[in-house]
């Protein structure tokens, strides 16, 4: 049975646009996954460690037969094996970041994965591109649509469509 999932992509090292495109392609190549929507790309200010370059961000929707943990493992494999990501600093600079935001309306929490993503509703760099492709999707815990969450977000992040 196919399920819908939403994945945020971000890059602030190297050729950011090319890395987003490749991240989308690699995700679409995963067995049992098909990309069904791609947001516009945005240039965004960093959150957390502000002494780093701006990010390029996007969100994709996929249809998948994978379970959430299988998808998470596949996304982490793309980050490390394809893009050479080494996790040293939380919210630090990176060639590719793939975050599983929403998975078929599922609520779950374990030591490796929290769904929906715990900071989804606090990040303009996620909400804006997600709103472009799925404004009416409802946050499973907050009961508000993406559009509603974006309209009340109080954030000083800079998010500019490319």
DSSP file (Angstrom, degrees, kcal/mol; ACC not computed):
  #  RESIDUE AA STRUCTURE BP1 BP2  ACC     N-H-->O    O-->H-N    N-H-->O    O-->H-N    TCO  KAPPA ALPHA  PHI   PSI    X-CA   Y-CA   Z-CA
    1    1 A X              0   0    0      0, 0.0     2,-0.2     0, 0.0    63,-0.0   0.000 360.0 360.0 360.0 132.2    0.0    0.0    0.0
    2    2 A X        -     0   0    0     61,-0.1     2,-0.3    63,-0.0    63,-0.2  -0.549 360.0-169.6 -80.2 140.1    1.4    3.4   -1.0
    3    3 A X  E     -A   64   0A   0     61,-2.7    61,-2.6    -2,-0.2     2,-0.4  -0.908  19.6-122.4-124.1 154.9    1.8    6.1    1.7
    4    4 A X  E     +A   63   0A   0     -2,-0.3   100,-2.5    59,-0.2     2,-0.3  -0.811  30.3 177.8 -98.7 138.5    2.5    9.8    1.3
    5    5 A X  E     -AB  62 103A   0     57,-2.3    57,-2.8    -2,-0.4     2,-0.4  -0.975  19.3-144.5-136.6 151.8    5.6   11.3    2.9
    6    6 A X  E     -AB  61 102A   0     96,-2.3    95,-2.7    -2,-0.3    96,-1.1  -0.972  16.8-170.0-119.9 131.6    7.0   14.8    2.9
    7    7 A X  E     -AB  60 100A   0     53,-2.5    53,-2.6    -2,-0.4     2,-0.4  -0.978  12.6-145.3-127.4 129.8   10.8   15.4    3.0
    8    8 A X  E     -AB  59  99A   0     91,-2.7    91,-2.4    -2,-0.4     2,-0.4  -0.761  15.1-161.6 -91.4 139.3   12.7   18.6    3.6
    9    9 A X  E     +AB  58  98A   0     49,-3.0    49,-1.9    -2,-0.4     2,-0.3  -0.956  12.7 172.4-119.8 141.1   16.0   19.1    1.7
   10   10 A X  E     +AB  57  97A   0     87,-1.6    87,-1.9    -2,-0.4     2,-0.3  -0.996   7.4 172.5-148.8 145.8   18.7   21.6    2.6
   11   11 A X  E     +A   56   0A   0     45,-1.9    45,-2.4    -2,-0.3    84,-0.2  -0.978  14.2 166.2-150.7 136.7   22.2   22.4    1.6
   12   12 A X        +     0   0    0     82,-2.6     2,-0.4    -2,-0.3    41,-0.3   0.120  62.5  74.4-137.1  24.1   24.6   25.2    2.4
   13   13 A X  S    S-     0   0    0     81,-0.6     6,-0.1    82,-0.2     2,-0.0  -0.991  95.4 -13.1-132.6 144.9   27.9   23.8    1.1
   14   14 A X  S    S-     0   0    0     -2,-0.4     2,-1.5     1,-0.1     3,-0.1  -0.332 125.1  -5.9  70.8-150.5   29.2   23.5   -2.5
   15   15 A X  S  > S-     0   0    0      1,-0.2     4,-2.6     2,-0.1     5,-0.2  -0.642  71.2-173.7 -82.1  88.1   26.8   23.8   -5.4
   16   16 A X  H  > S+     0   0    0     -2,-1.5     4,-2.2     1,-0.2    -1,-0.2   0.863  78.7  48.2 -57.3 -43.9   23.6   24.1   -3.3
   17   17 A X  H  > S+     0   0    0      2,-0.2     4,-2.4     1,-0.2    -1,-0.2   0.934 112.8  47.8 -65.5 -45.5   21.2   24.1   -6.2
   18   18 A X  H  > S+     0   0    0      1,-0.2     4,-2.7     2,-0.2    -2,-0.2   0.899 110.6  53.1 -60.6 -40.6   22.8   21.0   -7.8
   19   19 A X  H  X S+     0   0    0     -4,-2.6     4,-2.7     2,-0.2    -1,-0.2   0.891 108.1  49.6 -65.0 -38.8   22.8   19.2   -4.5
   20   20 A X  H  X S+     0   0    0     -4,-2.2     4,-2.4     2,-0.2    -1,-0.2   0.946 112.2  48.3 -62.7 -45.9   19.1   19.8   -4.0
   21   21 A X  H  X S+     0   0    0     -4,-2.4     4,-2.3     1,-0.2    -2,-0.2   0.910 114.1  45.9 -59.9 -42.4   18.4   18.5   -7.5
   22   22 A X  H  X S+     0   0    0     -4,-2.7     4,-3.1     2,-0.2     5,-0.2   0.886 109.8  54.4 -69.7 -37.3   20.6   15.5   -6.9
   23   23 A X  H  X S+     0   0    0     -4,-2.7     4,-2.0     2,-0.2    -2,-0.2   0.900 110.0  47.4 -61.1 -40.6   18.9   14.9   -3.5
   24   24 A X  H  X S+     0   0    0     -4,-2.4     4,-2.4     2,-0.2    -2,-0.2   0.933 113.6  47.9 -64.0 -46.5   15.5   14.9   -5.1
   25   25 A X  H  X S+     0   0    0     -4,-2.3     4,-1.2     1,-0.2    -2,-0.2   0.919 111.6  49.0 -62.5 -44.6   16.8   12.5   -7.8
   26   26 A X  H  X S+     0   0    0     -4,-3.1     4,-0.5     1,-0.2    -1,-0.2   0.881 111.2  50.2 -64.6 -37.9   18.4   10.1   -5.3
   27   27 A X  H >< S+     0   0    0     -4,-2.0     3,-1.2    -5,-0.2    -1,-0.2   0.918 109.6  51.3 -65.7 -42.0   15.2   10.0   -3.2
   28   28 A X  H 3< S+     0   0    0     -4,-2.4    -1,-0.2     1,-0.2    -2,-0.2   0.725 104.5  58.8 -66.0 -21.4   13.2    9.3   -6.3
   29   29 A X  H 3< S+     0   0    0     -4,-1.2    -1,-0.2    -3,-0.2    -2,-0.2   0.594  78.3 114.0 -83.3 -11.6   15.5    6.4   -7.1
   30   30 A X  S X< S-     0   0    0     -3,-1.2     3,-1.9    -4,-0.5     2,-0.1  -0.356  81.7-101.3 -62.0 137.6   14.9    4.6   -3.9
   31   31 A X  T 3  S+     0   0    0      1,-0.3    -1,-0.1    33,-0.0    34,-0.1  -0.393 108.2  15.9 -61.3 129.9   13.1    1.3   -4.4
   32   32 A X  T 3  S+     0   0    0      1,-0.3    33,-1.9    -2,-0.1    34,-0.5   0.618 106.6 106.6  82.7  12.9    9.4    1.7   -3.6
   33   33 A X  E <   -C   64   0A   0     -3,-1.9     2,-0.4    31,-0.2    -1,-0.3  -0.960  41.1-179.1-127.2 144.1    9.5    5.5   -3.8
   34   34 A X  E     -C   63   0A   0     29,-2.2    29,-2.6    -2,-0.4     2,-0.4  -0.975  27.4-128.9-141.2 126.1    8.2    8.0   -6.3
   35   35 A X  E     +C   62   0A   0     -2,-0.4    27,-0.3    27,-0.2     3,-0.1  -0.608  29.8 172.2 -73.4 126.9    8.5   11.8   -6.1
   36   36 A X  E     +     0   0A   0     25,-2.9     2,-0.3    -2,-0.4    26,-0.2   0.564  62.1  18.5-114.8 -14.5    5.0   13.3   -6.7
   37   37 A X  E     -C   61   0A   0     24,-1.4    24,-2.3     2,-0.0     2,-0.4  -0.974  55.7-165.3-157.1 145.4    5.6   17.0   -6.0
   38   38 A X  E     -C   60   0A   0     -2,-0.3    22,-0.2    22,-0.2     3,-0.1  -0.997  17.0-141.4-132.7 126.9    8.6   19.4   -5.7
   39   39 A X        -     0   0    0     20,-2.5    90,-0.1    -2,-0.4    91,-0.1  -0.323  34.2 -90.2 -75.8 165.4    8.4   22.8   -4.1
   40   40 A X        -     0   0    0     89,-0.1     2,-0.3     1,-0.1    19,-0.3  -0.302  50.4-102.9 -61.5 163.2   10.2   25.8   -5.5
   41   41 A X        -     0   0    0     17,-0.1   121,-2.7    -3,-0.1     2,-0.4  -0.690  37.3-162.9 -91.2 147.8   13.7   26.3   -4.1
   42   42 A X  E     -DE  57 161A   0     15,-2.3    15,-2.6    -2,-0.3     2,-0.5  -0.969  18.6-137.2-130.0 144.5   14.4   29.0   -1.4
   43   43 A X  E     -DE  56 160A   0    117,-3.1   117,-2.8    -2,-0.4     2,-0.3  -0.907  37.3-177.2 -96.5 129.9   17.5   30.6   -0.1
   44   44 A X  E     -DE  55 159A   0     11,-2.7    11,-2.7    -2,-0.5   115,-0.2  -0.930  29.2-111.2-134.4 150.4   17.2   30.8    3.6
   45   45 A X        -     0   0    0    113,-2.0    80,-0.1    -2,-0.3     9,-0.1  -0.500  46.7-100.6 -74.9 148.2   19.1   32.2    6.6
   46   46 A X        -     0   0    0      6,-0.3     2,-0.4     4,-0.2    -1,-0.1  -0.337  29.5-146.1 -69.5 152.3   20.7   29.6    8.9
   47   47 A X  S    S+     0   0    0     44,-0.1     2,-0.8     2,-0.1    -1,-0.0  -0.933  71.6   4.8-115.3 141.6   19.0   28.6   12.2
   48   48 A X  S    S+     0   0    0     -2,-0.4     2,-1.0     2,-0.0    43,-0.1  -0.792 127.6  41.9  91.4-110.3   21.1   27.7   15.2
   49   49 A X  S    S-     0   0    0     -2,-0.8    -2,-0.1    42,-0.5     3,-0.0  -0.635  70.1-175.4 -74.3 102.5   24.8   28.2   14.3
   50   50 A X        +     0   0    0     -2,-1.0     2,-1.5     1,-0.2    -4,-0.2   0.558  61.7  88.4 -82.3  -7.5   24.5   31.5   12.4
   51   51 A X  S    S+     0   0    0     -3,-0.0     2,-0.3     2,-0.0    -1,-0.2  -0.428  76.5  81.8 -89.5  62.1   28.1   31.7   11.4
   52   52 A X  S    S-     0   0    0     -2,-1.5    -6,-0.3    40,-0.1     3,-0.1  -0.966  86.8 -78.4-155.3 164.5   27.6   29.7    8.2
   53   53 A X        -     0   0    0     -2,-0.3    -2,-0.0   -41,-0.3   -40,-0.0  -0.194  56.1 -90.1 -65.6 159.6   26.5   30.3    4.7
   54   54 A X        -     0   0    0     -9,-0.1     2,-0.2     1,-0.1    -9,-0.2  -0.279  44.9-124.0 -62.7 155.5   22.8   30.6    3.7
   55   55 A X  E     - D   0  44A   0    -11,-2.7   -11,-2.7    -3,-0.1     2,-0.5  -0.614   2.6-138.6 -96.6 158.2   21.0   27.4    2.8
   56   56 A X  E     -AD  11  43A   0    -45,-2.4   -45,-1.9   -13,-0.2     2,-0.3  -0.978  34.5-175.4-105.7 134.0   19.0   26.4   -0.2
   57   57 A X  E     +AD  10  42A   0    -15,-2.6   -15,-2.3    -2,-0.5     2,-0.3  -0.929  15.5 159.8-131.9 154.7   15.9   24.5    0.9
   58   58 A X  E     -A    9   0A   0    -49,-1.9   -49,-3.0    -2,-0.3     2,-0.4  -0.950  24.8-136.3-157.7 168.8   13.0   22.7   -0.7
   59   59 A X  E     -A    8   0A   0    -19,-0.3   -20,-2.5    -2,-0.3     2,-0.3  -0.996  16.5-165.5-133.2 140.4   10.3   20.1    0.2
   60   60 A X  E     -AC   7  38A   0    -53,-2.6   -53,-2.5    -2,-0.4     2,-0.4  -0.908  12.6-142.3-121.5 153.7    9.2   17.1   -1.8
   61   61 A X  E     -AC   6  37A   0    -24,-2.3   -25,-2.9    -2,-0.3   -24,-1.4  -0.935  24.4-175.0-107.7 138.1    6.2   14.8   -1.6
   62   62 A X  E     -AC   5  35A   0    -57,-2.8   -57,-2.3    -2,-0.4     2,-0.4  -0.944  24.3-139.2-128.3 154.6    6.8   11.1   -2.3
   63   63 A X  E     +AC   4  34A   0    -29,-2.6   -29,-2.2    -2,-0.3     2,-0.3  -0.937  37.6 173.5-101.7 136.1    4.6    8.0   -2.5
   64   64 A X  E     -AC   3  33A   0    -61,-2.6   -61,-2.7    -2,-0.4   -31,-0.2  -0.987  44.6-157.9-146.0 152.3    6.3    5.1   -0.9
   65   65 A X  S    S+     0   0    0    -33,-1.9   -32,-0.1    -2,-0.3   -33,-0.1   0.422  70.8 106.3-100.2  -5.1    5.7    1.5    0.1
   66   66 A X  S    S-     0   0    0    -34,-0.5     2,-0.2   -63,-0.1    -2,-0.1  -0.348  73.3-119.9 -72.1 154.3    8.5    1.8    2.7
   67   67 A X     >  -     0   0    0      1,-0.1     4,-2.5    -2,-0.1     3,-0.3  -0.530  36.4 -99.3 -83.9 161.5    7.8    2.0    6.4
   68   68 A X  H  > S+     0   0    0      1,-0.2     4,-2.7     2,-0.2     5,-0.2   0.876 122.4  46.8 -54.2 -44.2    9.0    5.1    8.3
   69   69 A X  H  > S+     0   0    0      2,-0.2     4,-2.4     1,-0.2    -1,-0.2   0.870 111.7  51.5 -69.3 -34.7   12.1    3.6    9.7
   70   70 A X  H  > S+     0   0    0     -3,-0.3     4,-2.0     2,-0.2    -1,-0.2   0.915 112.0  47.2 -63.8 -42.4   13.1    2.1    6.3
   71   71 A X  H  X S+     0   0    0     -4,-2.5     4,-2.6     2,-0.2    -2,-0.2   0.922 110.4  52.2 -66.1 -43.8   12.6    5.5    4.7
   72   72 A X  H  X S+     0   0    0     -4,-2.7     4,-2.6    -5,-0.2     5,-0.2   0.939 110.1  48.7 -56.6 -48.1   14.7    7.2    7.4
   73   73 A X  H  X S+     0   0    0     -4,-2.4     4,-2.0     1,-0.2    -1,-0.2   0.887 111.2  50.4 -60.6 -38.9   17.5    4.7    6.9
   74   74 A X  H  X S+     0   0    0     -4,-2.0     4,-2.0     2,-0.2    -1,-0.2   0.900 111.0  48.5 -66.5 -40.2   17.4    5.3    3.2
   75   75 A X  H  X S+     0   0    0     -4,-2.6     4,-2.3     2,-0.2    -2,-0.2   0.905 111.1  49.8 -66.5 -41.3   17.5    9.1    3.6
   76   76 A X  H  X S+     0   0    0     -4,-2.6     4,-2.4     1,-0.2     5,-0.3   0.872 108.1  54.5 -64.5 -35.7   20.4    8.8    6.0
   77   77 A X  H  X>S+     0   0    0     -4,-2.0     4,-2.9    -5,-0.2     5,-0.8   0.916 107.6  49.6 -62.9 -43.2   22.2    6.6    3.5
   78   78 A X  I  X>S+     0   0    0     -4,-2.0     5,-1.6     3,-0.2     4,-1.2   0.938 111.2  50.1 -61.0 -46.0   21.8    9.2    0.8
   79   79 A X  I  <5S+     0   0    0     -4,-2.3     6,-2.5     3,-0.2     4,-0.2   0.931 122.7  29.6 -57.0 -48.0   23.2   11.9    3.2
   80   80 A X  I  X5S+     0   0    0     -4,-2.4     4,-0.6     4,-0.2    -2,-0.2   0.918 128.0  35.1 -84.6 -44.6   26.3    9.9    4.2
   81   81 A X  I  <5S+     0   0    0     -4,-2.9    -3,-0.2    -5,-0.3    -2,-0.1   0.870 128.3  30.9 -83.2 -37.2   27.1    7.8    1.1
   82   82 A X  I  <<S+     0   0    0     -4,-1.2    -3,-0.2    -5,-0.8    -4,-0.1   0.882 134.6  26.8 -87.0 -42.2   26.1   10.1   -1.7
   83   83 A X  T  4<S-     0   0    0     -5,-1.6    -3,-0.2    -4,-0.2    -2,-0.2   0.462  96.3-127.6-104.6  -3.2   26.8   13.4   -0.2
   84   84 A X     <  +     0   0    0     -4,-0.6    -4,-0.2    -6,-0.3     2,-0.2   0.774  41.0 177.3  65.8  27.4   29.5   12.5    2.3
   85   85 A X        -     0   0    0     -6,-2.5     2,-0.5    -7,-0.2    -1,-0.2  -0.452  13.0-170.0 -69.8 132.7   27.8   14.1    5.3
   86   86 A X        -     0   0    0     -2,-0.2     2,-0.9    -7,-0.0    -1,-0.0  -0.993  19.4-136.1-120.9 122.9   29.5   13.7    8.6
   87   87 A X        +     0   0    0     -2,-0.5     3,-0.1     1,-0.2     7,-0.1  -0.690  51.6 133.1 -84.6 108.4   27.4   14.9   11.6
   88   88 A X        +     0   0    0     -2,-0.9     2,-0.4     1,-0.3    -1,-0.2   0.674  65.1  36.5-120.5 -39.7   29.7   16.8   13.9
   89   89 A X  S >  S-     0   0    0      4,-0.2     3,-2.1   -40,-0.0    -1,-0.3  -0.974  82.7-117.8-123.5 127.4   27.8   20.0   14.9
   90   90 A X  T 3  S+     0   0    0     -2,-0.4   -41,-0.2     1,-0.3     3,-0.1  -0.439 102.4   2.1 -62.5 131.5   24.1   20.2   15.5
   91   91 A X  T 3  S+     0   0    0      1,-0.2   -42,-0.5    -2,-0.2    -1,-0.3   0.725 104.4 144.8  61.9  25.0   22.5   22.5   12.9
   92   92 A X    <   -     0   0    0     -3,-2.1    -1,-0.2     1,-0.2   -45,-0.1  -0.209  58.8 -65.2 -84.0 179.1   26.0   23.0   11.3
   93   93 A X        +     0   0    0     -3,-0.1     2,-0.3   -81,-0.1    -4,-0.2  -0.288  61.5 172.9 -62.9 148.4   26.9   23.5    7.7
   94   94 A X        -     0   0    0      1,-0.1   -82,-2.6    -3,-0.1   -81,-0.6  -0.995  44.1-135.4-158.5 152.3   26.2   20.5    5.4
   95   95 A X  S    S+     0   0    0     -2,-0.3     2,-0.3     1,-0.3   -82,-0.2   0.864  96.7   5.0 -74.3 -37.6   26.2   19.4    1.8
   96   96 A X        -     0   0    0    -85,-0.1     2,-0.4   -17,-0.1    -1,-0.3  -0.969  57.0-176.6-153.7 133.3   22.8   17.7    2.3
   97   97 A X  E     -B   10   0A   0    -87,-1.9   -87,-1.6    -2,-0.3     2,-0.5  -0.997   7.0-172.8-128.0 124.9   20.2   17.4    5.0
   98   98 A X  E     -B    9   0A   0     -2,-0.4     2,-0.5   -89,-0.2   -89,-0.2  -0.965   7.1-174.8-120.4 113.1   17.1   15.2    4.4
   99   99 A X  E     -B    8   0A   0    -91,-2.4   -91,-2.7    -2,-0.5     2,-0.8  -0.934  23.8-136.3-114.3 127.1   14.4   15.4    7.1
  100  100 A X  E     +B    7   0A   0     -2,-0.5   -93,-0.2   -93,-0.2    14,-0.2  -0.718  30.5 172.7 -78.1 112.7   11.3   13.3    7.2
  101  101 A X  E     +     0   0A   0    -95,-2.7    16,-2.6    -2,-0.8    15,-0.6   0.927  58.9   4.1 -90.0 -53.3    8.6   15.8    8.1
  102  102 A X  E     -B    6   0A   0    -96,-1.1   -96,-2.3    14,-0.2     2,-0.3  -0.979  54.8-165.6-138.5 145.2    5.3   14.0    7.8
  103  103 A X  E >  S-B    5   0A   0      3,-0.4     3,-2.4    -2,-0.3   -98,-0.2  -0.807  70.1 -50.1-139.3  95.8    4.5   10.4    7.0
  104  104 A X  T 3  S-     0   0    0   -100,-2.5   -99,-0.1    -2,-0.3    -2,-0.0   0.789 105.8 -59.3  51.6  37.1    0.9    9.5    6.1
  105  105 A X  T 3  S+     0   0    0      1,-0.2    -1,-0.3  -101,-0.1     2,-0.2   0.630  95.5 156.0  71.8  13.7   -0.6   11.4    9.1
  106  106 A X    <   -     0   0    0     -3,-2.4     2,-0.5     1,-0.0    -3,-0.4  -0.496  34.4-156.4 -80.4 139.3    1.3    9.2   11.5
  107  107 A X        +     0   0    0     -2,-0.2     2,-0.3    33,-0.1     9,-0.2  -0.973  32.8 145.6-106.9 125.4    2.3   10.1   15.0
  108  108 A X  E     -F  115   0B   0      7,-2.3     7,-3.0    -2,-0.5     2,-0.3  -0.989  25.1-170.9-156.3 154.6    5.3    8.2   16.3
  109  109 A X  E     +F  114   0B   0     -2,-0.3     2,-0.3     5,-0.2     5,-0.2  -0.934  19.3 143.1-151.3 125.3    8.3    8.7   18.6
  110  110 A X        -     0   0    0      3,-2.1     3,-0.1    -2,-0.3    -2,-0.0  -0.823  65.9 -78.7-142.9-173.2   11.3    6.5   19.2
  111  111 A X  S    S+     0   0    0     -2,-0.3     3,-0.1     1,-0.2     0, 0.0   0.679 128.0  32.0 -66.7 -16.3   15.0    7.1   19.8
  112  112 A X  S    S+     0   0    0      1,-0.3     2,-0.4     0, 0.0    -1,-0.2   0.653 121.0  32.9-112.9 -21.4   15.7    7.7   16.1
  113  113 A X        -     0   0    0     -3,-0.1    -3,-2.1     2,-0.0     2,-0.5  -0.993  48.7-171.6-147.9 132.5   12.6    9.2   14.6
  114  114 A X  E     -F  109   0B   0     -2,-0.4     2,-0.4    -5,-0.2    -5,-0.2  -0.994  27.9-131.8-121.8 125.6    9.8   11.6   15.7
  115  115 A X  E    S+F  108   0B   0     -7,-3.0    -7,-2.3    -2,-0.5     2,-0.2  -0.990  89.7  33.4-126.4 135.4    6.8   12.1   13.5
  116  116 A X  S    S-     0   0    0    -15,-0.6   -14,-0.2    -2,-0.4   -15,-0.1   0.649 114.3 -97.9 -63.9 162.9    5.6   14.7   12.7
  117  117 A X    >   -     0   0    0    -16,-2.6     3,-1.5    -2,-0.2     4,-0.3  -0.275  33.3-128.9 -52.3 130.5    9.1   16.4   12.7
  118  118 A X  T 3  S+     0   0    0      1,-0.3    -1,-0.2    -4,-0.2     3,-0.1   0.688 102.7  36.0 -64.6 -19.9    9.2   18.1   16.1
  119  119 A X  T >> S+     0   0    0      1,-0.1     3,-1.7     2,-0.1     4,-0.6   0.277  81.9 110.5-114.5  10.6   10.2   21.5   14.8
  120  120 A X  G X4 S+     0   0    0     -3,-1.5     3,-1.0     1,-0.3     7,-0.3   0.889  80.1  47.9 -49.5 -47.6    8.2   21.5   11.6
  121  121 A X  G 34 S+     0   0    0     -4,-0.3    -1,-0.3     1,-0.2    -2,-0.1   0.517 109.4  54.8 -77.6  -5.4    5.8   24.2   12.8
  122  122 A X  G <4 S+     0   0    0     -3,-1.7     2,-0.6     1,-0.1    -1,-0.2   0.437  92.1  80.9-104.5  -2.7    8.6   26.5   14.0
  123  123 A X    XX  -     0   0    0     -3,-1.0     4,-2.9    -4,-0.6     3,-1.1  -0.909  50.0-170.5-118.6 112.2   10.6   26.7   10.8
  124  124 A X  H 3> S+     0   0    0     -2,-0.6     4,-2.5     1,-0.2     5,-0.4   0.858  90.6  63.9 -63.6 -34.7    9.7   29.1    8.0
  125  125 A X  H 34 S+     0   0    0      1,-0.2     4,-0.3     2,-0.2    -1,-0.2   0.678 114.2  33.5 -67.0 -14.8   12.3   27.4    5.8
  126  126 A X  H <> S+     0   0    0     -3,-1.1     4,-2.1    -6,-0.2    -2,-0.2   0.794 118.2  50.0 -99.5 -47.6   10.2   24.2    6.0
  127  127 A X  H  X S+     0   0    0     -4,-2.9     4,-2.8    -7,-0.3     5,-0.2   0.878 106.0  56.2 -63.2 -39.2    6.7   25.6    6.2
  128  128 A X  H  X S+     0   0    0     -4,-2.5     4,-1.4     2,-0.2    -1,-0.2   0.963 113.3  37.4 -63.3 -52.8    7.1   27.9    3.1
  129  129 A X  H  > S+     0   0    0     -5,-0.4     4,-0.9    -4,-0.3    -1,-0.2   0.874 117.2  52.9 -67.9 -32.3    8.1   25.2    0.6
  130  130 A X  H >X S+     0   0    0     -4,-2.1     4,-2.6     1,-0.2     3,-0.6   0.901 106.5  53.7 -64.3 -39.5    5.7   22.7    2.2
  131  131 A X  H 3X S+     0   0    0     -4,-2.8     4,-0.6     1,-0.2    -1,-0.2   0.826 101.1  61.3 -62.7 -32.2    2.9   25.2    1.9
  132  132 A X  H 3< S+     0   0    0     -4,-1.4    -1,-0.2     1,-0.2    -2,-0.2   0.824 119.9  23.6 -64.8 -31.0    3.7   25.5   -1.9
  133  133 A X  H << S+     0   0    0     -4,-0.9    -2,-0.2    -3,-0.6    -1,-0.2   0.644 139.2  19.4-110.5 -18.3    2.9   21.8   -2.5
  134  134 A X  H ><  +     0   0    0     -4,-2.6     3,-1.3    -5,-0.2    12,-0.4  -0.298  60.8 154.6-150.4  58.8    0.6   20.9    0.4
  135  135 A X  T 3< S+     0   0    0     -4,-0.6    12,-2.3     1,-0.3    13,-0.3   0.761  78.8  49.6 -63.9 -24.3   -1.1   23.9    2.0
  136  136 A X  T 3  S+     0   0    0      9,-0.2    -1,-0.3    10,-0.2     2,-0.2   0.446  77.7 118.4 -97.6  -0.2   -4.1   21.9    3.2
  137  137 A X    <   -     0   0    0     -3,-1.3     9,-1.7     1,-0.1     2,-0.4  -0.476  62.5-132.9 -64.3 135.1   -2.2   19.0    4.8
  138  138 A X  B     -G  145   0C   0      7,-0.2     2,-0.4    -2,-0.2     7,-0.3  -0.781  12.1-119.0 -96.9 132.5   -3.1   19.0    8.5
  139  139 A X     >  -     0   0    0      5,-3.1     4,-2.4    -2,-0.4     5,-0.3  -0.553  25.5-137.2 -64.7 122.5   -0.4   18.7   11.2
  140  140 A X  T  4 S+     0   0    0     -2,-0.4    -1,-0.2     1,-0.2   -33,-0.1   0.754  96.7  32.0 -61.1 -26.4   -1.4   15.4   13.0
  141  141 A X  T  4 S+     0   0    0      3,-0.1    -1,-0.2     1,-0.1    -2,-0.1   0.809 123.5  41.7 -98.0 -35.6   -0.8   16.8   16.5
  142  142 A X  T  4 S-     0   0    0      2,-0.2    -2,-0.2     1,-0.0     3,-0.1   0.676  90.7-139.2 -90.0 -18.2   -1.6   20.5   16.2
  143  143 A X     <  +     0   0    0     -4,-2.4     2,-0.3     1,-0.2    -3,-0.1   0.687  62.6 117.2  69.5  18.0   -4.7   20.0   14.0
  144  144 A X        -     0   0    0     -5,-0.3    -5,-3.1     1,-0.0    -1,-0.2  -0.880  66.1-113.6-116.7 150.0   -3.9   23.0   11.8
  145  145 A X  B  >  -G  138   0C   0     -2,-0.3     4,-2.6    -7,-0.3    -7,-0.2  -0.318  29.9-110.0 -73.5 163.8   -3.1   23.1    8.2
  146  146 A X  H  > S+     0   0    0     -9,-1.7     4,-2.6   -12,-0.4     5,-0.2   0.909 121.4  54.1 -58.2 -42.6    0.3   24.0    6.9
  147  147 A X  H  > S+     0   0    0    -12,-2.3     4,-2.1     1,-0.2    -1,-0.2   0.907 109.2  47.3 -59.8 -43.2   -1.2   27.2    5.5
  148  148 A X  H  > S+     0   0    0    -13,-0.3     4,-1.1     2,-0.2    -1,-0.2   0.913 111.5  50.5 -65.0 -42.9   -2.6   28.1    9.0
  149  149 A X  H  X S+     0   0    0     -4,-2.6     4,-0.5     1,-0.2     3,-0.4   0.910 111.7  48.2 -61.6 -42.2    0.7   27.3   10.7
  150  150 A X  H >< S+     0   0    0     -4,-2.6     3,-0.9     1,-0.2    -1,-0.2   0.890 106.4  57.1 -65.4 -39.4    2.6   29.5    8.2
  151  151 A X  H 3< S+     0   0    0     -4,-2.1    -1,-0.2     1,-0.2    -2,-0.2   0.752 114.3  37.5 -67.2 -23.6    0.2   32.4    8.6
  152  152 A X  H 3< S+     0   0    0     -4,-1.1    -1,-0.2    -3,-0.4     2,-0.2   0.380  85.5 126.5-107.6   3.2    0.7   32.6   12.4
  153  153 A X    <<  -     0   0    0     -3,-0.9     2,-0.8    -4,-0.5   -31,-0.1  -0.438  45.8-157.0 -67.3 128.8    4.5   31.8   12.5
  154  154 A X        +     0   0    0     -2,-0.2     2,-0.3     2,-0.0    -1,-0.1  -0.890  38.4 137.8-106.3 100.5    6.5   34.4   14.3
  155  155 A X        -     0   0    0     -2,-0.8   -32,-0.0     2,-0.1    -2,-0.0  -0.997  50.9-151.3-147.6 144.6   10.0   34.1   12.9
  156  156 A X        +     0   0    0     -2,-0.3    -1,-0.0     2,-0.1     2,-0.0   0.217  55.6 132.1-100.2  14.2   12.8   36.3   11.8
  157  157 A X        -     0   0    0      1,-0.1     2,-0.6  -113,-0.0    -2,-0.1  -0.349  56.9-130.1 -63.6 144.2   14.1   33.8    9.3
  158  158 A X        +     0   0    0   -112,-0.1  -113,-2.0     2,-0.0     2,-0.4  -0.892  30.5 175.3 -96.1 121.3   14.9   35.1    5.8
  159  159 A X  E     +E   44   0A   0     -2,-0.6     2,-0.5  -115,-0.2  -115,-0.2  -0.950   1.9 177.1-132.2 109.5   13.3   32.9    3.2
  160  160 A X  E     -E   43   0A   0   -117,-2.8  -117,-3.1    -2,-0.4     2,-0.1  -0.957  29.3-124.6-121.1 124.4   13.6   34.1   -0.4
  161  161 A X  E      E   42   0A   0     -2,-0.5  -119,-0.3  -119,-0.2    -2,-0.0  -0.425 360.0 360.0 -65.0 136.3   12.3   32.1   -3.4
  162  162 A X              0   0    0   -121,-2.7    -1,-0.2    -2,-0.1  -120,-0.1   0.428 360.0 360.0 -87.6 360.0   15.0   31.5   -6.0
